[in-house]
Amino acid sequence: MPPRWAKLCASDHAMNAIDEMSALNRDLKKFFDEHGAAYPVWQALEAEAGRYLQ
């Protein structure tokens, strides 16, 4: 069984994932839009994960 601190670290890392993925989504969309690129695969992933993004 992992030590208690390992569970705390994993939990803390998971809590930051929403903010990190939301920032990645925002910045990638900005990049694609600035360069006039189509990004249908990313848009499909965004639609699938939309309720988790901020």
MOUR-V505939 format. One record per residue. N is the residue number from 1. RES is the residue in one small letter. SS is DSSP state (h for helix, s for strand, l for the rest). PSI is psi in degrees with one decimal (NA if undefined). NEAR is the number of other C-alpha atoms within 12 Angstrom. Layout:
N/RES/SS/PSI/NEAR ; N/RES/SS/PSI/NEAR
This chain:
1/m/l/134.7/6 ; 2/p/l/152.5/9 ; 3/p/l/159.1/9 ; 4/r/h/-37.6/10 ; 5/w/h/-30.6/11 ; 6/a/h/-39.7/12 ; 7/k/h/-40.1/13 ; 8/l/h/-44.0/13 ; 9/c/h/-43.9/14 ; 10/a/h/-40.4/15 ; 11/s/h/-43.8/13 ; 12/d/h/-41.8/14 ; 13/h/h/-43.4/14 ; 14/a/h/-36.1/14 ; 15/m/h/-29.6/14 ; 16/n/h/-15.2/15 ; 17/a/h/-36.9/18 ; 18/i/h/-47.3/19 ; 19/d/h/-42.4/17 ; 20/e/h/-44.1/17 ; 21/m/h/-34.5/21 ; 22/s/h/-41.6/20 ; 23/a/h/-41.7/16 ; 24/l/h/-44.5/18 ; 25/n/h/-48.2/26 ; 26/r/h/-47.8/19 ; 27/d/h/-38.1/14 ; 28/l/h/-41.8/20 ; 29/k/h/-41.3/22 ; 30/k/h/-45.5/16 ; 31/f/h/-50.4/15 ; 32/f/h/-44.9/17 ; 33/d/h/-40.8/13 ; 34/e/h/-29.0/11 ; 35/h/l/7.4/11 ; 36/g/l/27.7/10 ; 37/a/l/143.4/15 ; 38/a/l/144.4/16 ; 39/y/l/62.3/18 ; 40/p/h/-34.5/12 ; 41/v/h/-43.5/12 ; 42/w/h/-40.1/19 ; 43/q/h/-35.9/18 ; 44/a/h/-42.1/12 ; 45/l/h/-40.2/16 ; 46/e/h/-43.2/22 ; 47/a/h/-38.4/14 ; 48/e/h/-36.9/12 ; 49/a/h/6.0/16 ; 50/g/h/-38.4/16 ; 51/r/h/-14.9/11 ; 52/y/h/-17.8/17 ; 53/l/l/154.3/20 ; 54/q/l/NA/16
